[in-house]
Amino acid sequence: MFDVLILNGNLVDGTGSKSVKKDVGILKDKIEAIGNLKKSSAKVIIDATGKTISPGFIDTHAHSDASLLLDPIHENGIRQGITTEILGQDGLSYAPLSKENYLINKNYLAGILGNPPDDLDMSSVEKFRSHYDKKCSINTVYPVPHGAIRLEILGFEDKPLVGEDMQKAKKLLYKSLEEGAVGLATGMSYYPNAWSDTTELIELCEVVSDASKVYVTHLRDRNTERGYKGGGILEALEIGRKSGVKVHFSHHRTNASNAGNIPEIIGDIDKAKDQGVDVTLELYPYPTGSTYPLSFLPSFAHEGGPEQVLNRLNNPVEFERIVNTMREELSPYRINAFDDAIFSYSPNNKNLEGMSLSDIAEQNNQSTAITLCELLRDTELELGYWQSPPKNVSVWNQVNEDAVSLLKRDDYMVGSDSIPMGEFCHPRAYGCFPRFLGRLRRKHWSDGLEQMIQRMTQNAAERFGLTDRGVIKENYYADIVIFDSEIINDTATYDDPIQFPVGIDHVLVNGEFVVRDNNVTGAIPGRAIP
Ligand SMILES: [Zn+2]
């Protein structure tokens, strides 16, 4: 007798093998049997005739660290068929941090992550994991954020991490990995991460490499003189080469400025792989990104943390200095993002959500730089944005096609980069996985269902050490999504993002339904894994 029996479906097991008609029997939190189970009995029987049975999707890059604490049902994720999310991304999260540093970082990150409760113990990775374990709908995975390590050891300061401080940092990193962190994550567009240099990262990554874990990197485009060959792809590869660490590139894809030019973004990576550097990558299927506009401010403005940032914005002399130097430090990609910014999240002034920075500047008859600094000051840094998509639709289409071409590589996986905050959040928070499986697969990879699912499941599980997940196999955990491969699609758009996908009927996490017959059940079976 099974707890759940899924009959008559097309089983896509996550390994890339062709779909087969097989039944799946679940007992407690595990897959108990696969085969012809029509004569078996079960408490719940799902007839999946005509539907695809797939392992639950693993989102390798999600900024749900706070939103899961505030809304553990996490409808935007589970409705996409996501059963596991990897948090701590871009090196921006809450542990391991002392009480005082947690509150500092919480305020500093409020524009990207939101506003979690003050009274949480984030003093270790173990404590961090305990806030999610069996307390939200999905499984959570955590790499140690580079920003937290730096903050805890050096404070929110532009200082080198060397000598005794480096020894302390390595010890803290080692302890965090022991407590279940799957690697080290950094974002080199962000502070305090970008105050590091390549030598620091190599030294930290030696600890990660010794533990056979992963270095997850959003590439450097700040303080580039501190990065090997100016940062970017070459710095990340050098870190892999020198430390031996496995390197994972966050959201590595083309955009409007290099649409169609895949060799430009992948050539050096393939060369390094040929020389033995162990590289994987991830992406999401949208032409532009989203983050917090605090990250536009120049390096010096961040020193001392959020309180000091606000002090500077309230001081006319410092304000002017920030305005005058802000754009100088931005990479071309970030200048475009600055010019095309639409505010997505602004809990302290909801009227800003959906407004464009340039329109507000024009209304106020002042520059975008002054306008942005005033808005950051007035919202107390709690402000998010996305970059508007390209006006040229054929460019957008080319970026879509590129995304599928990249996902065809067997070293790619899918990371939504979801920021599920605000009424005008980036649509990737609601549509990433079904967008790939629906409109993009049908247009650009019509016979690629099994391979695409492999990227979304097994590839990610293997990379991040999630044993017993990512494949539908006996004795593996029953993280499962059942959907109609003909119908599945995203409906979230830039102008109307809070829209759930279609064609996804059932989602199980650890054998429990979190979505059943297209309804959210309210169950919270997610675990902190591995
Ligand atoms: Zn991110």
Residues whose N, C-alpha, C, O or C-beta is under 5 A from the ligand:
A	BS01	ZN	Q89 D90 D417
